[in-house]
Amino acid sequence: VLTEYPSFIGALAAFTSFGARLRGVALDEEGIEIQRLAEVLDGLPAAPKFLYINPYFHNPAGIIYSQERKQRLRELAEERDLMILEDDPYGELYFDQADRPLTLPIKASTGSEATVCYVGSFAKILGPGMRLGWLLAPPAIAEKCELAKQSTDACSSTFTQVLAHAFLAGGHLPGYLTMLRTTYRRRAGTMLAALKEHMPPQVTWTTPRGGFYVWVSMPETLDASRVFEASIARGAAFVIGSAFDPEGRRNNCFRLAFSHTPEEKIARGVEIIGDAVTAELHNV
Ligand SMILES: Cc1ncc(COP(=O)(O)O)c(C=O)c1O
């Protein structure tokens, strides 16, 4: 299975538990690097089962794919008969209405002939505990997914399905999304301002246009686990980079989330983490 680096490899746990091996292909600010993807495909001993991507407000990188990158991915997928699993739990959480067209799924925005399985979720727009999502896939794949789902939990909770239906049918989702977008945009702004204030100049980070996350890159000699230990001792937590490396190696990056935490705490947390990074830079 191919995926981006960094990647939310937790979404692939079901496949790795059956022995699937993961291979990461680097991302930049516009999406997966197409040239790298072609090279990796050329070097594989057998065709991969599929490519897993998270194009809209990526977890953990925070980026959104450009239309051009999606188009080039579509062309490569068609050329190489590469199946894509397009995971989209954050697409509704854009900060600027002008970015909305970029959140159109690959099939809708490029008219692709490639096989694309599109996955959505209520986890980030209503409640993760509801355990409800949806899948758009060719019938043969959808049937297999149904079998796998039935053998996992028999059926999604009818109670949470009734709640989600009432929320949607009552017309509550658009207003709720507007509130989420406003809140997350503000929190992201606070986090970016705090990073600018507290991070040493050797550190870089992505500028999210939606979603939950900022991906921070330190010089390659630094270890995010050590920064984590120093930060958590003073009350600030984040997720270390190796948790997002399909090959589990690189650990000079880390993921910050601005979604859950009020602004004052974000500013304080980033200050604590900035101190820890600065101290670590002086140590190595
Ligand atoms: C990219 C991505 N996919 C899937 C999920 C999980 O979604 P669900 O709770 O619907 O299984 C998450 C949650 O963190 C995520 O970030």
The ligand as a Tripos MOL2 file, in Angstrom:
@<TRIPOS>MOLECULE
LIG
   16    16     1     0     0
SMALL
NO_CHARGES

@<TRIPOS>ATOM
      1 C1         -7.3660   11.3130    7.8860 C.3       1 LIG1
      2 C2         -8.2560   10.6090    8.8610 C.ar      1 LIG1
      3 N1         -8.9720    9.5690    8.4650 N.ar      1 LIG1
      4 C3         -9.8070    8.9340    9.3040 C.ar      1 LIG1
      5 C4         -9.9300    9.3180   10.6240 C.ar      1 LIG1
      6 C5        -10.8350    8.5460   11.5170 C.3       1 LIG1
      7 O1        -12.1340    8.7430   11.1390 O.3       1 LIG1
      8 P1        -13.3100    7.8900   11.7840 P.3       1 LIG1
      9 O2        -13.4050    8.3140   13.2150 O.co2     1 LIG1
     10 O3        -14.4810    8.2170   10.9550 O.co2     1 LIG1
     11 O4        -12.9000    6.4390   11.6690 O.co2     1 LIG1
     12 C6         -9.1830   10.3860   11.0940 C.ar      1 LIG1
     13 C7         -9.2730   10.7890   12.5040 C.2       1 LIG1
     14 O5         -8.3550   11.2360   13.1270 O.2       1 LIG1
     15 C8         -8.3350   11.0530   10.1920 C.ar      1 LIG1
     16 O6         -7.5910   12.0990   10.5860 O.3       1 LIG1
@<TRIPOS>BOND
     1     1     2 1
     2     2     3 ar
     3     2    15 ar
     4     3     4 ar
     5     4     5 ar
     6     5     6 1
     7     5    12 ar
     8     6     7 1
     9     7     8 1
    10     8     9 2
    11     8    10 1
    12     8    11 1
    13    12    13 1
    14    12    15 ar
    15    13    14 2
    16    15    16 1
@<TRIPOS>SUBSTRUCTURE
     1 LIG1         1 GROUP 0 **** ****
